[in-house]
Amino acid sequence: MTSGDTYGYQARDGPETAPTTPRAVPWGNVLLTAFAAVGWSYSAMAAVAALGLHLLGADAQGSLGPMTAAVVTMAVGGKVSPSGDVTAFGISGAAARGTIDILPLGVGLVGALLLAWVVLRPLRQAREPVGAPEVAARTGTVAALFFVVLGGLAWAGRSTISINGALLGNGQGGTGGILGTLPGIGDLGDLGGGLLNGLDQLVKDKASVGFRADIGASMTGGLIWVLAVLAIALLASRATPLPPGWAAVRPAVWALCVMLLAAVVAGLAAAVYSAITDGHPGRVVGGALLGAPNGVWLGTTLGLFVPWYGSASGPLAVLLPHPLAAVLGTGGGERSITVAGLAQADGRMWLLPVAAVTMMLAAGVLAAARTPAVRRGSAWRYVAGSAGRLAVVGAGAVPLVAWLTGFAVNADLSVFGFDAVGSALTLHPSLALAALLGAAW
């Protein structure tokens, strides 16, 4: 240990402790890295989104290109709204409006990982100390290029999907067509047959619905998204300089990121197993590619006893799965969602706290293992410091993950041939309690 190591961290823990002068900004490498990072990130997100939509059968109803652009836009914080020839739905004018506010986190997570990896790679391989000006140049260039490309993507994310009612159901209350092959429909408890029969009766022969990406809101959300991804990557990596004292939280940030990713991997493994045993594996895998982190992180926050609130009203309420449908019902009023409430409908929900607590304990072990040793005789100070830093990071990470997982779908138009005016599905957490619980755990 060096005499100037006040916080017990060795010089190898970050280039900010190195005594040499940082190198000049290599602008050529900065630009090449920015193009590579943004290109690989968007390409990976487009590939995952297109594959997921194809496996779900969405390309049979409309053009895959605009749908992929819309999903990628939503994955980075963009907004998509229904549009099109609403007179075909029996409604027109100001009543024909709606919003879709949901993040397909499976798509966004792939893009975030590739973006962070490409940006950090030259910093890890640098033989000379990296200064703050170079880090600012790299992050600023990547954010600017990402912002420009997103503008074109949001413009491309608009189309009209023609829906053939015969593909959705046989129109006679049967289970033929797409609705009859959706994975898990038969396992939704009392919703199974009722959902299929109800939708079959509501579907008309043909209908169409359009969608468009809100360019202004999408570009604002995308800029926030890319800056947040870069900030988390810089905090978790030991290859970048940070202000004095900030390096102390790196082990905790890295540990929580690893455990959140491990939880997603476990969710994907469960989806693969389900696909093997399901009669329509493509739809299971497609849904997992688009939304595995949504379900996994929702379960994680519920397992940490973060309270959630949701509401369901109108015809869209029949789309809720068990046991969420049992808690929210169809009354339209906002209700509390907790593990105890879900467990009354399905006792397996008590496994969520077990998994979440195990994840937090593992994060604590990883953070402690990555934290450099302190001076002899300072064990309690080491324990208290590690716990305090993990609490600070948990207070920010848990509400962030909960906020990303929430969604809102408001439909004030007729979709799939039935009147959905006044329909809404919302799910949002208590962010204040999420922060308190994140620190406490």
The 8 nearest C-alpha neighbors of each residue, nearest first, counted from 0:
[[1, 9, 4, 2, 7, 8, 374, 10],
 [2, 0, 4, 3, 9, 10, 5, 7],
 [1, 3, 4, 0, 5, 7, 9, 6],
 [2, 4, 1, 5, 0, 6, 7, 16],
 [5, 3, 1, 7, 2, 6, 8, 0],
 [6, 4, 3, 7, 8, 2, 1, 0],
 [5, 7, 8, 4, 247, 373, 244, 3],
 [6, 8, 373, 4, 5, 9, 372, 374],
 [9, 7, 371, 6, 4, 12, 10, 372],
 [10, 8, 11, 12, 0, 7, 371, 4],
 [9, 11, 16, 12, 13, 17, 8, 14],
 [10, 12, 9, 13, 14, 16, 8, 17],
 [13, 11, 10, 9, 237, 8, 14, 246],
 [12, 14, 237, 15, 11, 16, 238, 10],
 [15, 13, 17, 16, 240, 128, 239, 238],
 [14, 16, 240, 13, 17, 241, 239, 242],
 [17, 15, 14, 10, 13, 18, 11, 12],
 [16, 18, 14, 15, 19, 10, 128, 13],
 [19, 17, 16, 20, 15, 14, 128, 21],
 [20, 18, 17, 21, 128, 127, 16, 22],
 [19, 21, 22, 18, 128, 130, 17, 127],
 [22, 20, 128, 130, 129, 19, 23, 127],
 [21, 23, 129, 128, 127, 20, 24, 130],
 [24, 22, 25, 21, 133, 130, 132, 129],
 [23, 25, 133, 26, 22, 132, 136, 29],
 [26, 24, 28, 27, 29, 23, 133, 22],
 [25, 27, 29, 28, 24, 30, 136, 31],
 [26, 28, 29, 30, 25, 31, 32, 24],
 [27, 29, 31, 26, 30, 25, 32, 33],
 [28, 30, 26, 32, 27, 31, 137, 33],
 [31, 29, 33, 27, 32, 28, 26, 34],
 [30, 32, 28, 34, 33, 29, 35, 27],
 [31, 33, 35, 29, 30, 34, 28, 36],
 [32, 34, 141, 30, 36, 35, 31, 37],
 [35, 33, 31, 37, 32, 36, 38, 30],
 [34, 36, 32, 38, 33, 37, 39, 31],
 [37, 35, 114, 33, 117, 39, 38, 34],
 [36, 38, 40, 34, 39, 35, 145, 41],
 [39, 37, 35, 40, 41, 36, 34, 42],
 [40, 38, 42, 36, 37, 41, 35, 43],
 [39, 41, 110, 37, 43, 114, 38, 42],
 [40, 42, 44, 38, 43, 39, 45, 37],
 [43, 41, 39, 45, 40, 44, 38, 46],
 [42, 44, 46, 40, 45, 41, 39, 110],
 [45, 43, 41, 106, 47, 110, 46, 42],
 [44, 46, 48, 42, 43, 47, 49, 41],
 [45, 47, 43, 49, 44, 48, 50, 42],
 [48, 46, 50, 44, 49, 45, 51, 106],
 [47, 49, 45, 51, 46, 50, 67, 44],
 [50, 48, 52, 46, 67, 51, 47, 45],
 [51, 49, 53, 47, 52, 48, 46, 54],
 [50, 52, 285, 48, 54, 53, 49, 288],
 [53, 51, 55, 49, 57, 50, 54, 48],
 [52, 54, 56, 50, 55, 51, 58, 57],
 [53, 55, 285, 281, 51, 56, 282, 52],
 [54, 56, 282, 52, 53, 285, 57, 51],
 [55, 57, 53, 54, 58, 59, 52, 282],
 [56, 58, 52, 59, 60, 55, 53, 61],
 [59, 57, 63, 61, 60, 56, 53, 62],
 [58, 60, 57, 56, 61, 62, 53, 63],
 [61, 59, 58, 57, 162, 161, 160, 62],
 [62, 60, 160, 58, 59, 161, 63, 57],
 [61, 63, 64, 58, 65, 66, 60, 160],
 [62, 64, 58, 66, 65, 67, 61, 49],
 [63, 65, 67, 66, 62, 68, 49, 156],
 [66, 64, 156, 68, 67, 157, 63, 158],
 [65, 67, 69, 63, 68, 64, 70, 156],
 [68, 66, 70, 64, 69, 65, 49, 48],
 [69, 67, 156, 65, 71, 66, 70, 152],
 [68, 70, 156, 72, 66, 67, 71, 65],
 [71, 69, 73, 67, 72, 68, 74, 66],
 [72, 70, 74, 68, 73, 69, 67, 44],
 [73, 71, 77, 69, 70, 74, 75, 153],
 [72, 74, 77, 70, 76, 71, 75, 102],
 [75, 73, 107, 71, 102, 103, 72, 76],
 [76, 74, 221, 73, 72, 224, 77, 107],
 [75, 77, 220, 73, 221, 74, 217, 224],
 [217, 78, 76, 73, 72, 220, 75, 216],
 [79, 77, 217, 213, 212, 73, 216, 100],
 [78, 80, 212, 211, 99, 213, 210, 98],
 [79, 81, 98, 210, 211, 99, 97, 212],
 [82, 80, 210, 209, 97, 211, 98, 96],
 [83, 81, 209, 210, 80, 208, 211, 84],
 [82, 84, 209, 85, 208, 159, 210, 81],
 [85, 83, 86, 87, 82, 208, 207, 209],
 [86, 84, 87, 88, 83, 91, 90, 95],
 [85, 87, 88, 89, 90, 84, 91, 83],
 [86, 88, 85, 89, 84, 206, 207, 90],
 [89, 87, 413, 86, 85, 90, 416, 414],
 [88, 90, 86, 87, 91, 85, 413, 418],
 [91, 89, 86, 88, 85, 95, 412, 94],
 [92, 90, 95, 86, 85, 94, 93, 89],
 [91, 93, 94, 95, 90, 85, 96, 86],
 [92, 94, 95, 91, 96, 90, 411, 412],
 [93, 95, 92, 96, 411, 91, 412, 90],
 [96, 94, 412, 93, 91, 411, 92, 90],
 [97, 95, 411, 94, 412, 81, 93, 410],
 [96, 98, 410, 411, 409, 81, 80, 99],
 [97, 99, 80, 409, 408, 100, 79, 410],
 [100, 98, 408, 79, 80, 101, 407, 409],
 [101, 99, 407, 406, 408, 78, 98, 102],
 [100, 102, 406, 99, 407, 103, 73, 405],
 [101, 103, 74, 104, 73, 76, 403, 100],
 [104, 102, 74, 290, 289, 105, 106, 101],
 [103, 105, 107, 106, 102, 292, 290, 108],
 [104, 106, 289, 290, 108, 288, 103, 107],
 [105, 107, 44, 104, 108, 109, 289, 103],
 [106, 108, 74, 104, 110, 109, 105, 75],
 [109, 107, 111, 105, 110, 106, 104, 112],
 [110, 108, 112, 111, 107, 106, 44, 113],
 [109, 111, 40, 107, 113, 44, 108, 112],
 [110, 112, 108, 114, 109, 113, 115, 107],
 [113, 111, 115, 109, 114, 110, 116, 108],
 [114, 112, 116, 110, 115, 40, 111, 117],
 [113, 115, 36, 111, 40, 117, 112, 116],
 [114, 116, 118, 112, 113, 117, 232, 119],
 [115, 117, 113, 119, 118, 114, 120, 112],
 [116, 118, 36, 120, 114, 119, 115, 113],
 [117, 119, 115, 116, 120, 114, 36, 32],
 [120, 118, 122, 116, 117, 121, 115, 123],
 [119, 121, 123, 117, 122, 118, 116, 124],
 [122, 120, 124, 123, 119, 125, 118, 117],
 [123, 121, 119, 125, 120, 124, 238, 239],
 [124, 122, 238, 120, 121, 125, 119, 239],
 [123, 125, 121, 122, 126, 120, 238, 119],
 [126, 124, 122, 127, 123, 121, 128, 129],
 [127, 125, 124, 128, 123, 129, 122, 22],
 [126, 128, 125, 22, 129, 21, 19, 20],
 [129, 127, 21, 14, 22, 130, 126, 20],
 [130, 128, 21, 22, 127, 133, 239, 14],
 [131, 129, 21, 132, 133, 128, 240, 134],
 [130, 132, 134, 133, 135, 240, 129, 241],
 [133, 131, 135, 134, 130, 136, 24, 129],
 [134, 132, 136, 24, 135, 131, 130, 137],
 [133, 135, 131, 137, 136, 132, 138, 130],
 [136, 134, 132, 138, 133, 137, 139, 131],
 [137, 135, 133, 139, 134, 138, 140, 132],
 [136, 138, 134, 140, 135, 139, 29, 133],
 [139, 137, 141, 135, 140, 136, 142, 134],
 [138, 140, 142, 136, 141, 137, 135, 143],
 [141, 139, 143, 137, 142, 138, 136, 144],
 [140, 142, 33, 138, 144, 143, 139, 145],
 [141, 143, 145, 139, 140, 144, 138, 146],
 [144, 142, 146, 140, 145, 141, 139, 147],
 [145, 143, 147, 141, 146, 142, 140, 148],
 [144, 146, 142, 148, 143, 147, 37, 141],
 [147, 145, 143, 149, 144, 148, 222, 142],
 [148, 146, 144, 150, 149, 145, 143, 151],
 [147, 149, 145, 150, 151, 146, 144, 152],
 [150, 148, 152, 146, 151, 147, 153, 145],
 [149, 151, 153, 147, 148, 152, 218, 154],
 [152, 150, 154, 149, 148, 153, 155, 147],
 [151, 153, 149, 155, 154, 150, 68, 156],
 [152, 154, 156, 150, 155, 212, 151, 214],
 [153, 155, 151, 152, 156, 150, 214, 212],
 [156, 154, 152, 153, 157, 65, 151, 68],
 [157, 155, 69, 68, 65, 153, 154, 212],
 [156, 158, 211, 210, 65, 155, 212, 69],
 [157, 159, 209, 210, 65, 160, 211, 156],
 [160, 158, 209, 208, 210, 161, 83, 207],
 [159, 161, 61, 208, 207, 60, 209, 162],
 [162, 160, 207, 60, 206, 61, 159, 163],
 [163, 161, 206, 207, 60, 205, 164, 160],
 [162, 164, 205, 165, 166, 204, 161, 206],
 [163, 165, 204, 167, 205, 166, 203, 202],
 [164, 166, 168, 163, 167, 169, 204, 170],
 [167, 165, 176, 164, 163, 168, 177, 169],
 [166, 168, 177, 176, 164, 178, 165, 163],
 [169, 167, 176, 199, 175, 165, 170, 166],
 [168, 170, 171, 165, 175, 173, 176, 199],
 [171, 169, 199, 168, 172, 200, 165, 173],
 [172, 170, 173, 169, 199, 200, 168, 196],
 [171, 173, 196, 199, 170, 200, 174, 169],
 [174, 172, 171, 175, 169, 196, 168, 170],
 [173, 175, 179, 168, 195, 176, 178, 172],
 [174, 176, 179, 168, 169, 173, 177, 178],
 [177, 175, 168, 166, 167, 179, 178, 174],
 [176, 178, 167, 180, 179, 166, 181, 168],
 [179, 177, 167, 181, 180, 176, 168, 195],
 [178, 180, 174, 175, 177, 176, 181, 195],
 [181, 179, 177, 178, 182, 176, 279, 175],
 [180, 182, 178, 179, 184, 177, 183, 282],
 [183, 181, 184, 283, 180, 279, 282, 277],
 [182, 184, 186, 185, 181, 187, 277, 180],
 [185, 183, 186, 191, 187, 182, 181, 179],
 [184, 186, 191, 183, 187, 192, 188, 182],
 [187, 185, 183, 184, 188, 191, 190, 321],
 [188, 186, 321, 191, 190, 184, 185, 320],
 [187, 189, 190, 186, 191, 321, 185, 322],
 [188, 190, 191, 187, 193, 192, 321, 186],
 [189, 191, 193, 187, 188, 194, 192, 321],
 [192, 190, 185, 187, 184, 194, 193, 189],
 [191, 193, 195, 194, 196, 190, 189, 185],
 [192, 194, 196, 190, 191, 195, 197, 189],
 [195, 193, 197, 190, 192, 191, 196, 198],
 [194, 196, 192, 198, 197, 193, 199, 174],
 [197, 195, 172, 199, 193, 198, 194, 192],
 [198, 196, 194, 200, 199, 195, 193, 201],
 [199, 197, 201, 200, 195, 196, 202, 194],
 [198, 200, 196, 170, 168, 172, 202, 197],
 [201, 199, 197, 198, 202, 170, 196, 172],
 [200, 202, 198, 417, 199, 197, 203, 416],
 [203, 201, 416, 199, 164, 415, 200, 198],
 [204, 202, 416, 205, 164, 201, 206, 415],
 [203, 205, 164, 163, 165, 202, 206, 416],
 [206, 204, 163, 164, 203, 162, 207, 416],
 [205, 207, 162, 416, 415, 161, 163, 87],
 [208, 206, 161, 162, 160, 159, 209, 205],
 [207, 209, 160, 159, 83, 82, 161, 414],
 [210, 208, 159, 83, 82, 81, 158, 160],
 [209, 211, 81, 82, 157, 80, 158, 159],
 [210, 212, 157, 79, 80, 156, 213, 81],
 [211, 213, 79, 153, 156, 78, 214, 157],
 [212, 214, 78, 216, 215, 217, 79, 211],
 [215, 213, 217, 153, 216, 212, 218, 154],
 [216, 214, 218, 217, 213, 219, 150, 220],
 [215, 217, 219, 218, 213, 214, 220, 77],
 [77, 218, 216, 214, 220, 78, 219, 215],
 [219, 217, 221, 215, 220, 216, 214, 222],
 [220, 218, 216, 222, 221, 217, 215, 223],
 [219, 221, 76, 217, 223, 218, 222, 77],
 [220, 222, 224, 218, 75, 76, 223, 219],
 [223, 221, 219, 224, 225, 220, 146, 218],
 [222, 224, 220, 226, 221, 225, 227, 219],
 [225, 223, 221, 227, 222, 226, 75, 220],
 [224, 226, 228, 222, 227, 223, 142, 229],
 [225, 227, 229, 223, 228, 224, 230, 222],
 [226, 228, 230, 224, 225, 229, 223, 231],
 [229, 227, 225, 231, 226, 230, 232, 111],
 [228, 230, 232, 226, 227, 231, 233, 225],
 [231, 229, 227, 233, 232, 228, 226, 234],
 [230, 232, 234, 228, 233, 229, 235, 227],
 [233, 231, 229, 235, 230, 234, 115, 236],
 [234, 232, 230, 236, 231, 235, 229, 239],
 [233, 235, 231, 232, 236, 249, 230, 252],
 [236, 234, 253, 249, 232, 252, 233, 231],
 [235, 237, 233, 238, 234, 232, 239, 249],
 [238, 236, 13, 239, 12, 235, 249, 14],
 [237, 239, 123, 236, 122, 13, 14, 240],
 [240, 238, 237, 233, 236, 14, 241, 129],
 [239, 241, 15, 14, 131, 13, 130, 129],
 [240, 242, 245, 246, 243, 239, 15, 131],
 [241, 243, 245, 244, 240, 246, 15, 131],
 [244, 242, 245, 241, 246, 15, 247, 240],
 [243, 245, 246, 247, 242, 241, 248, 6],
 [244, 246, 247, 243, 242, 241, 248, 249],
 [247, 245, 249, 248, 244, 241, 243, 13],
 [246, 248, 245, 249, 244, 250, 388, 6],
 [249, 247, 251, 246, 388, 250, 245, 252],
 [248, 250, 235, 252, 246, 251, 247, 234],
 [249, 251, 366, 253, 252, 369, 248, 370],
 [250, 252, 366, 389, 254, 248, 253, 249],
 [253, 251, 249, 235, 255, 254, 250, 256],
 [252, 254, 235, 250, 256, 251, 255, 249],
 [255, 253, 362, 251, 257, 366, 256, 365],
 [254, 256, 258, 257, 252, 362, 253, 259],
 [257, 255, 253, 259, 254, 258, 260, 252],
 [258, 256, 254, 260, 255, 259, 261, 253],
 [257, 259, 261, 255, 260, 256, 262, 362],
 [260, 258, 262, 256, 261, 257, 255, 263],
 [261, 259, 263, 257, 262, 258, 256, 264],
 [260, 262, 258, 264, 263, 259, 257, 265],
 [261, 263, 265, 259, 260, 264, 258, 266],
 [264, 262, 266, 260, 265, 261, 292, 295],
 [263, 265, 261, 267, 266, 262, 268, 260],
 [266, 264, 268, 262, 263, 267, 261, 269],
 [267, 265, 263, 269, 264, 268, 295, 262],
 [268, 266, 270, 264, 269, 265, 263, 271],
 [267, 269, 265, 271, 270, 266, 264, 272],
 [268, 270, 266, 272, 267, 271, 273, 265],
 [271, 269, 267, 273, 268, 272, 274, 266],
 [272, 270, 274, 268, 273, 269, 267, 275],
 [271, 273, 269, 275, 274, 270, 268, 276],
 [274, 272, 270, 276, 271, 275, 277, 269],
 [273, 275, 280, 271, 277, 272, 276, 283],
 [276, 274, 272, 273, 277, 271, 280, 278],
 [275, 277, 273, 274, 272, 278, 280, 279],
 [278, 276, 274, 279, 275, 280, 273, 182],
 [277, 279, 280, 276, 274, 182, 275, 180],
 [278, 280, 277, 281, 282, 182, 180, 283],
 [281, 279, 274, 283, 282, 277, 278, 284],
 [282, 280, 54, 284, 283, 279, 285, 55],
 [281, 283, 55, 285, 54, 284, 280, 279],
 [282, 284, 280, 286, 281, 285, 274, 182],
 [285, 283, 287, 281, 286, 282, 288, 280],
 [286, 284, 51, 54, 282, 288, 287, 55],
 [285, 287, 283, 289, 284, 288, 290, 282],
 [288, 286, 291, 284, 290, 285, 289, 283],
 [289, 287, 285, 286, 105, 51, 290, 284],
 [290, 288, 105, 286, 103, 287, 106, 51],
 [289, 291, 105, 293, 287, 103, 292, 104],
 [290, 292, 287, 293, 294, 105, 295, 288],
 [293, 291, 295, 294, 263, 290, 104, 296],
 [294, 292, 290, 404, 291, 296, 295, 104],
 [293, 295, 297, 292, 291, 296, 298, 290],
 [296, 294, 292, 298, 297, 293, 291, 263],
 [297, 295, 299, 298, 293, 294, 292, 300],
 [298, 296, 294, 300, 299, 295, 293, 404],
 [297, 299, 301, 295, 296, 300, 302, 294],
 [300, 298, 296, 302, 355, 297, 301, 295],
 [301, 299, 303, 302, 297, 305, 298, 296],
 [300, 302, 304, 298, 305, 303, 299, 338],
 [352, 303, 301, 351, 299, 304, 355, 300],
 [302, 304, 300, 301, 305, 352, 355, 299],
 [305, 303, 301, 302, 306, 300, 337, 338],
 [304, 306, 301, 433, 300, 303, 432, 307],
 [307, 305, 337, 429, 428, 304, 336, 301],
 [306, 308, 428, 336, 427, 335, 429, 305],
 [309, 307, 335, 427, 336, 334, 426, 428],
 [308, 310, 426, 425, 333, 334, 427, 335],
 [309, 311, 333, 425, 331, 332, 424, 327],
 [310, 312, 424, 331, 316, 329, 423, 327],
 [313, 311, 331, 422, 423, 329, 316, 330],
 [312, 314, 422, 315, 316, 421, 419, 423],
 [313, 315, 316, 419, 317, 422, 312, 418],
 [316, 314, 317, 313, 318, 422, 312, 423],
 [315, 317, 311, 318, 314, 312, 319, 313],
 [318, 316, 315, 319, 314, 194, 190, 324],
 [317, 319, 316, 315, 320, 194, 314, 324],
 [320, 318, 324, 317, 316, 323, 321, 315],
 [321, 319, 324, 323, 187, 322, 318, 190],
 [322, 320, 323, 324, 187, 325, 188, 319],
 [321, 323, 325, 324, 344, 341, 320, 345],
 [324, 322, 321, 326, 325, 320, 327, 319],
 [323, 325, 319, 321, 327, 328, 322, 326],
 [324, 326, 322, 323, 328, 327, 321, 344],
 [327, 325, 323, 324, 328, 341, 322, 340],
 [328, 326, 324, 325, 310, 334, 323, 311],
 [327, 329, 324, 325, 326, 330, 311, 316],
 [330, 328, 312, 331, 311, 316, 327, 313],
 [329, 331, 332, 328, 312, 311, 327, 310],
 [330, 332, 312, 311, 310, 329, 333, 313],
 [333, 331, 330, 310, 334, 311, 312, 309],
 [332, 334, 310, 309, 308, 331, 335, 327],
 [335, 333, 308, 309, 327, 310, 332, 336],
 [334, 336, 308, 307, 337, 309, 306, 333],
 [335, 337, 307, 308, 306, 340, 334, 326],
 [338, 336, 340, 339, 306, 341, 335, 301],
 [337, 339, 341, 340, 342, 301, 348, 349],
 [340, 338, 342, 337, 341, 343, 349, 348],
 [339, 341, 337, 342, 343, 338, 336, 326],
 [340, 342, 338, 343, 344, 339, 322, 345],
 [343, 341, 346, 345, 348, 339, 344, 340],
 [342, 344, 341, 340, 345, 346, 339, 338],
 [343, 345, 342, 341, 322, 346, 325, 340],
 [346, 344, 342, 347, 343, 348, 341, 322],
 [347, 345, 342, 348, 349, 343, 344, 341],
 [346, 348, 349, 345, 350, 342, 351, 341],
 [347, 349, 342, 350, 346, 351, 345, 338],
 [350, 348, 351, 347, 352, 346, 342, 338],
 [349, 351, 353, 348, 352, 347, 354, 302],
 [350, 352, 302, 354, 349, 353, 348, 355],
 [302, 353, 351, 355, 354, 350, 356, 303],
 [352, 354, 350, 356, 351, 355, 357, 302],
 [353, 355, 357, 351, 352, 356, 358, 350],
 [356, 354, 352, 358, 302, 299, 357, 353],
 [355, 357, 359, 358, 353, 354, 352, 360],
 [358, 356, 360, 354, 355, 359, 361, 353],
 [357, 359, 355, 361, 356, 360, 362, 354],
 [358, 360, 362, 356, 361, 357, 363, 355],
 [361, 359, 363, 357, 362, 358, 356, 364],
 [360, 362, 364, 358, 363, 359, 357, 365],
 [363, 361, 359, 254, 365, 360, 364, 255],
 [362, 364, 360, 366, 361, 365, 367, 359],
 [363, 365, 361, 367, 362, 366, 368, 360],
 [366, 364, 368, 362, 367, 254, 363, 369],
 [365, 367, 250, 251, 363, 369, 254, 364],
 [368, 366, 370, 364, 369, 365, 363, 385],
 [367, 369, 365, 366, 370, 364, 371, 250],
 [368, 370, 366, 367, 250, 365, 371, 254],
 [369, 371, 367, 368, 250, 366, 372, 8],
 [372, 370, 8, 369, 373, 9, 7, 368],
 [371, 373, 370, 7, 374, 8, 381, 9],
 [374, 372, 7, 375, 377, 381, 371, 8],
 [373, 375, 377, 376, 7, 372, 0, 378],
 [376, 374, 377, 373, 378, 372, 381, 7],
 [375, 377, 378, 374, 379, 373, 380, 381],
 [378, 376, 380, 375, 379, 374, 381, 373],
 [377, 379, 381, 380, 376, 382, 375, 373],
 [380, 378, 382, 381, 377, 383, 376, 384],
 [379, 381, 383, 377, 378, 382, 384, 385],
 [380, 382, 378, 384, 379, 383, 385, 377],
 [383, 381, 379, 385, 384, 380, 386, 378],
 [384, 382, 380, 386, 385, 381, 387, 379],
 [383, 385, 387, 381, 386, 382, 380, 388],
 [386, 384, 382, 388, 387, 383, 381, 389],
 [387, 385, 389, 383, 384, 388, 390, 382],
 [386, 388, 390, 384, 389, 385, 383, 391],
 [387, 389, 391, 385, 390, 386, 248, 384],
 [388, 390, 251, 392, 386, 391, 387, 393],
 [391, 389, 438, 393, 387, 388, 392, 394],
 [392, 390, 388, 394, 389, 393, 438, 387],
 [391, 393, 389, 395, 394, 390, 396, 252],
 [394, 392, 437, 396, 390, 438, 395, 391],
 [395, 393, 434, 438, 437, 391, 392, 396],
 [394, 396, 393, 392, 397, 398, 434, 399],
 [395, 397, 393, 399, 398, 394, 392, 400],
 [396, 398, 400, 437, 399, 393, 395, 433],
 [399, 397, 401, 433, 430, 434, 400, 396],
 [400, 398, 396, 402, 397, 401, 403, 395],
 [399, 401, 403, 397, 402, 398, 396, 404],
 [402, 400, 398, 404, 399, 403, 397, 428],
 [401, 403, 399, 404, 405, 400, 398, 428],
 [404, 402, 400, 401, 405, 399, 102, 104],
 [403, 405, 401, 293, 402, 297, 400, 406],
 [406, 404, 427, 426, 402, 403, 401, 428],
 [407, 405, 101, 426, 100, 425, 404, 427],
 [406, 408, 425, 100, 424, 99, 101, 426],
 [409, 407, 99, 424, 423, 98, 100, 425],
 [408, 410, 423, 98, 97, 422, 411, 407],
 [411, 409, 97, 422, 412, 419, 420, 423],
 [410, 412, 420, 96, 97, 421, 95, 419],
 [413, 411, 95, 420, 419, 410, 96, 414],
 [414, 412, 418, 419, 88, 417, 416, 420],
 [413, 415, 416, 417, 412, 419, 418, 208],
 [416, 414, 202, 417, 206, 413, 203, 162],
 [417, 415, 203, 202, 414, 206, 413, 88],
 [418, 416, 413, 201, 414, 415, 419, 202],
 [417, 419, 413, 420, 412, 414, 416, 88],
 [420, 418, 413, 422, 412, 314, 410, 411],
 [421, 419, 411, 412, 422, 418, 410, 413],
 [420, 422, 411, 313, 419, 423, 410, 312],
 [423, 421, 313, 312, 410, 419, 420, 315],
 [424, 422, 409, 312, 408, 311, 410, 425],
 [423, 425, 311, 408, 407, 310, 409, 312],
 [426, 424, 407, 309, 310, 406, 408, 423],
 [425, 427, 309, 405, 406, 308, 407, 310],
 [426, 428, 405, 308, 307, 309, 406, 425],
 [429, 427, 307, 430, 308, 306, 401, 402],
 [428, 430, 432, 431, 306, 433, 307, 305],
 [429, 431, 433, 398, 432, 428, 434, 402],
 [432, 430, 434, 433, 429, 435, 398, 436],
 [433, 431, 435, 434, 430, 429, 436, 305],
 [432, 434, 430, 398, 436, 431, 305, 435],
 [433, 435, 394, 437, 431, 432, 398, 436],
 [436, 434, 432, 438, 437, 433, 439, 394],
 [437, 435, 439, 433, 438, 434, 440, 432],
 [438, 436, 393, 394, 434, 397, 435, 440],
 [437, 439, 390, 394, 393, 435, 436, 440],
 [440, 438, 436, 437, 435, 390, 394, 393],
 [439, 437, 438, 436, 359, 390, 393, 303]]
